[in-house]
Structures are given as C-alpha cells and as structure tokens.
Amino acid sequence: MISVEKIFGNIFNSPLITPDRLLLGAKDHLARLMKGNSNHEFDTQILVLTTAIAVLEGDVSNVDTTLNLQSSQTDDVDVVTYNFHNTLSTLSGVIANSLGGVGIQVTKKCIRTG
C-alpha cells in the first residue's frame, strides 16, 4: 500500500543517498530519457538534466580531490586507512554497478561488505 509519506514526502531525504549515488541515478535517468526521446519530446528536460549532472560531477570530483590532498598532507597511516575504508564503503554501490552489479563474482571478490 502506498503511504502518505511516499506521495508527499521527500524520497531523497536519506543519508543513504550519497552524492555519488545521486549522480549515478541521474546519469541512468538521463540515459533513459535520451533513449525514449525519438520524437524530441524530452529535449528541454534532457538539457536541464545534462547541465545539473555536469555541476554535480564537478562537485563530486572536487570533494574527492580535496579529501585526497588533505589526507596525504596531514594524516597518519591509521587515519588514511580508516578514511579509505569509509570511502570504499560509501562508494561500494557505485563500484559494484560499474563492475556489473552486486551479485556477480568479480564484485563479490573485490568488495567485501561489513
């Protein structure tokens, strides 16, 4: 049954939706719009979404670069290891999708959960 929260709530208000996952979802949505745009019905939406994706990609890249520079300049080995583990945990869904999905053998060997 559909709840009132699902209809009127903010479905994106979750800590599980990281900027990386939002970017991945936006790119997937854009690809679907472009595939179904044979009669140019969605040209305006595609233009707006393409611009927004470019901005989000820049933001995600800048955050990653800034974190890498900070870690290499100031952190000791334990902190770098801790940050690396947390970053991989955060990006595990993005990495798994890049490798073909969570259930495939390569992903199971490369990404441990927990």
N, C-alpha and C positions, 0 to 999 in steps of 0.2 A: 504494500500500500504506500502511496506517495504521501509524505508528511508535509506539513505546512512549512517546516524548515527547508525542505528540498525545493519548494516552489518559491518562497520569498526570502530565504536565507542566502548568505554569501558562501557559495560552494568552494570558493578559493581561500577562505579564511581557515587555513590549516597549516600547522608547522611542517607537515609532511610534504607540502608543495614548495620545494626549493626553487630558486631562480633557474637552476639547471633543468629541473623537471618541467617548469613552466615553459622554458624555451623549447624543449623537446616537444611538448604538447602543441605549442603554437606552430612549430615547423610542420608537424603532422597535419594540423588543421589547414595550414596554407597549402600543403601538397594536395589534400583532398579537394579544397576549393578550386585549385588550378585544374585538377583532373576533371572536375564536373563543370567546367566553365566553357563548354564548347560554343555556346551562343553569347558569350561575353556578358552574361547576366551578373556576374560577381566581380567585375573589373574594379569597382570602387572599393569593395571590401578587401580585395587582394592588394590593392595599392596601400591602403591604410595598414593592413596587417604586415606587409613587407617592410614598411617604414618602422613600425613598432618592433618587429623582430630584429632589425638592424640595430636599433637603440639598445634592446635587451642584450643582444650578443656583445655589444661593446661594453656594457656594464658588467656582464659576467666575466669577460676577458680581463677587464681592469681589476676586478676583485681578485681573480686568480693570480694575476701578476703581482699585485700589491702584497698578497699573502706570501707568495714565494720570496719576494725581496725581503720582507720583514723577517721571515723565518731564517733565511740564510745569513742575515746580518746580526741577529740578536739572540737567537735561541740555542740552547744546548741540544745535545743529541736526543735526550729523553723527550723534550718538548717537540722537537721536529718529528720524532717517531709518533708521538701522540697526535699531533696535528695531521700527519699523513694518514693515520688510521681513521680519524674522524672525517677527513676529506673524502677518502675512498668510501666510507660508509654512506656519506651524503650523496655521492655520485654513483653508487652501485647500480641504481636503476638505469641511469643514463648509459653506463658502461655495458650493462647487460643487454640493453636494447641495441647498442652498437655492435655487439657480438652476435646478435640474432635472437635474443630472448633469454629469460631466466632459466628455462628448462633444458637448454642444450648442454652438451657435455663440456664444451670449451668454457662456458660461463661457470659451470659448477666447479671446474678445476681452478679457474682464475680468481673467482670471487667467493670467498668464504663468508658466510653470514654469522653474525654473533660477535 
